[in-house]
Amino acid sequence: MNNPKRIGILGLGNLLLCDEGFGVHFINYLTEHYEIPDNFSVLDGGTAGIMMAPFMEDVDLLFVIDTVELEAEPGSIHHFTDDEVKSGNMQFKSPHQVGLIEVLELSKLRERAPEKTEMITIVPEDLSIRIGLSPTLKPKLAEVMEILTKSLANHNLFLNLKESIASA
C-alpha cells in the first residue's frame, strides 16, 4: 500500500502588524473550520525564516499563505504555481527577513525540498502596529480557503468542514 503524500500548509506573518499577520490568521481559520487529516501538517510559521526548513523538508506538497508587497490593489489575491515558485522569477517582496524562496533553495541544496510548492498570497492594506486584520482583508480568509481547496482538489486531496461548522 502506498503511503499518502505528506501535505504541509504554512501560514506566515507577524500578528503585531495588522494585515502582515494574514497567513497566521489563515492557519487559525483553517484549524477552526476544517478537520485536518493525519497526512496534513499545518504550521503557524510566524516570521520564523530559516527555522521553517524542518517543516518544509518534511512534506511532499507545500502550500504557503503569506502577504506580499506587489504593485496591486490591497486585498488582491495572487496564486503562484509550483512552476512559478521554482522559476524564482516572481516579482514580489516578502516582508520577512529570510524569505521562503531562500529557505526552499537551501532545502534543494540539502536534497530535501518539497516535490511541489504553491503560494497563495495577498496584498496588505494596513501594516500598522495593530492586532487583527483590516476590514479589507478579514473577508479574504474564506476566499483564500476556496483557492486552497481547489488546489488541493487538483492533487486529489480534500478537507472536510468540522461537523460543528457544517451543521451550523
Buried (B, 14 or more C-beta within 10 A) or exposed (E): EEEEBBBBBBBBBBBEBBBBBBBBBBBBBBBEBBEBEEBBBBBBBBBBBEEBBEBBBEBBBBBBBBBBEBEBEBBEBBBBBBEBBBEEEBEBEBBBEBBBBBBBEBBEEEEEBBEBBBBBBBBBBBBEEBEEBBEBBBEBBEEBBEBBBEBBEEBEBEBEEBEEEEEE
